Amino acid sequence: MADSFAERFAAARARYGPLVLGADPHAQVLADWGLPDDAEGLERFTDIVLAAADGTVGLVKPQSAFYERHGWRGVRALTRLTESARAQGLLVILDVKRGDVGSTNAAYAQAYLGDGAPVQADAVTVHPYLGLAAAGDFTSRAAESGSAVLIVVRSSNPEGRAVQSAGAGGLTVEQRLLADIGALNARLAPGRLGPVGAVIGPDPSLPPLDLAAVNGPLLAPGVGAQGATPADVAAVFAACPDRVMPSASRSLLAAGPGTAALRDAAARLNEEFRALL
């Protein structure tokens, strides 16, 4: 049986630190790096990111949209990135934020998780608006393949608060989701960390959540350009610091396109997280 995502993250964290390098080729990033905003630019961006990540971080997180906007050539670059990163021993969190019902969700799960997936990732992000149970094809496939599904619970954008903090049967939506994820992990992986995690924006000014009860991996987006600091991450995830995967993209990519400078920026941030988490 394949090692679980939680086990592989623990190994990556011990070796490199918890930092996730966001591999997001924004148009502005490509321009700042002197690269064309086209398929050629994506391929060159991919080469630089892979070189900088190798031996520096244990995880990368490409946002699929920045590749999809270039059509099939962009998807080709994304596929090469995921394949090459995993071949280097990196864990790939594919930020696709999919989520549907029935056979559509099954098709999404087949696209990204498990052996034979054409764009194979170690974890994917999923929206829960159609209900956590509707993500059953994702969660079962993740459990079988040693990968993970990261459910968007508390996003890093302020526009999400009206929905995520709304009441639902005595609990807020985000509280209910966390409780349901914890119960699902207890069924899928009794006695150990499960394959279903949560995406939690690290804002210490918001009401605290019972994150330890999730019993799964936790992705913390928004570090750097979106305003979150390493200290914010440490404060929000104080109850379970060993499970959090802090992610930074634009703030790190600003050090590029030089591979050495990008590698140094990621290494410094990783060490800061090592000290705090």
N, C-alpha and C positions, 0 to 999 in steps of 0.2 A: 504494500500500500504506500502511496506517495506521502512524503512528509506534508503536513498541513501548512497552510499559508502562515499561521501564527508561529509555527516552529521555524520556518524559513526566515520570517522577519526577525525572530529572536536571534538567529545566527548572524544575519546581516547587521543588526543593531550592535551586537557584541563586537563585530569586526570593524565596522565603519562608523557607527552612530545611527541615529534614527532618521536623519534628514532625507526627504524625498526631493529630488531635483525635478522641477517642472520643465518639461521639454516642449514649450509652447512657442511656436514660430509666429508670433504676432507680426503684422506687417511692419510695425515700428521697430521691432527687434531686428528683423531682416534688414531694414533700412539702416539702422544704427550699426549693424555689422558689415555694411557695404555689400549686402547680398541682394539679388533680384527677388522681387515678390512673385516667384513662380516656382515651378517644379524643380528647376535647377537650384534655386536658392534653398529649397527645402532639403534637397539631397546634401548640399554643402553644410547646412545647419545640422543635419543629422550626424554627419561625420565629426563635427566639432564637439557636439554634445556627448557622443559616445566616447570620444577620446578623453574628454574632461571627466566624465563619470567613472571611467575605468579605474578602479583602485582608490576612488575618492568617496563615493557614496554607494549605498547598497540598493537604492531604489530610484527609479525614474517614473515620472508621471506625464505622459503626453496627453494634451487635450485634443481629442479627435477632430473637433470642429476646425482647428487651424490647418489641418491637413485636408479634410473633406472639401474645404472651400476651393481647393485646386483640382477637384474632380478625381478621376481615376489615377492620375499621376501623383496626386497628394496622398491618396490611400496607399499607393505603392510605396511612397516614402515612409509612411506610418508603419506599414507592414515590415519594411526593412529595419526600421528602428526597433520595433518590438522583437523581431527575430534576433537581431544582432545583440541587443541589450541582454536578452535572456541567455544567449550563447556566451556572453561575457560573465554570466553569473549574477546579473542584476535582476531584481524583482521589478516587474512592470505593472504599474497601476494605470489602467487605461480609463481616462476620464471621458466616458461617453454619455453618462446620465440617461441611459435608456430606461424603458419601463412601459409595459403594455399588458395585454392579457392573452391567455390561450396560446394558440400556435405562433402568434407573433413574438411573444416573450420567449418561447422555445427556440425560435429561429435566432433571436438576439443572443441567447445563451450559447447556441451552437457556433455562432460567429466569433465569440471571444473567449470561451472557457473550455479547457480540456484539450487533450490530444486530438489533432485533426482540425481544430479551429483555424480558419484562414488568417485571422489576426489574433493570435493567441496571447492572452495576458495572464498575469498571476492574480489580478484583482480588477474588478470593474465597478464603476459607480452606477447606481440605479435610483431612479425616482420612485417614491412609494405612493404617489397620489391615487393610484388605482387599487391600493390596498396591498399590505405586505404579503398576504397569501397569494396574490396574483403573481408574485415574483418566485413562485415555487420552482419553476424550471431553472432559474438562476441559482437558487440556494441549493437545490439537490445536485445540480451539476458541479457547483463549487465544492460541495462536501465530497463528492465522488472523485474529483480530480485534484484535490489539495490546493484549490484556489480560494478566492474570497469574493464576496459581494459586499460593497460598501453602500449602505442606504443613506440617502441625503436626509438628515434629521434636523440639524440646525445649520443653515448655510451661512456663508460669510458676508452675504449682502443684506443690507437693512430692509430691503423690500420684502424679504421673506418672513419678517417677524409677524405680520398680521395673520398669516396662515399657521405658522409653526407654533405660535403661542395661543391659538384659539382653543377654547374648551372642547373636550370630547369625553363625555361620560365621567366627569369628575377629574379628569386629567387634561393637560394640554396635549395638543397633537404630538409634540416632540416627546413628552413624557410617555404617552401611550406607545409610540413607535419604539422607544428604548425598551420598555417593558416587554413588548412583543418580540423584539429581537433577542432579548435575553432568554425568553421562554423557548424560542425557536432553536437557539444554540444549545440549550439544555437537552433538547430532543435529538439534535443532529450530532452533538459531540459531548455526551454526558461525562462530567468529570474533568473536562479540559476546555481550553479556549476553542470557540466554534468558528465556522467559516463565514459568519455573517457579522459585519461590522457597521459602523456608523460614520457619517461625515459630520463633523462638529466644528463650526467656526469658533476659534478661540477668543471669545470676547468676555473678559472677566466681569464686565459691568452687567451682564445678563444674569437672570436667576440660575443658580447652579442646577445641574442635572446629575442623576445617579448613573454616572458613566461606567463605574466598575461593574454594575449589574448587567451590562451588555454582554460581558464575558466573551468579547471578540475584539478584533482590531479597530482602531479609531484613527481616521484621517483628519488632520487639522489643516485645512487650506487657509490661504489669506495671509501668510507670513510675508512681511516685507512691503510690497507695493500696495497691498490692501489694508495696511496699517497694523496688523498683529505683530507682536514682538515675541522673542523667545520667552521672556518673562511671563507674557500673557499665556502662552502655551503651558508653561509650568504651573501657573496658578489654576487654570481651568481643568487640567488633567492630573491634579495633585494626588487623587485617589488611585490612579492607575497609570503612572508615568511610563511604565515599561510597555504599554500597549499603543502609545500614541505615535503617529507618523506625521510629523510636521512637514508641510510642503511649501516651498518657495520657488517662484518662477522668474518673474520680471526682475526682481531685485538681484537675483543671482546672474541672470543672463546679461544684465547691464555691464558685467565685468568682461564680457566677450567682445570681439570674437577670438581673442587670443586664448588658446587652450590652457596655457599655464595660469593665466590670470583667472579664468573661469574655474579651474581646478582649485586654485588657492582660495577663492571666495567661498566655494562650497565647503572646503575643508575647514575654514575658519568658523562658518556657521554651524557645521556639524559638531565641532568641538564645543561651541557654546551650548548647544543642546545636550551634548554629553554631560556637561557640568551641571545643567539644570534639571535634567530628567533622570 
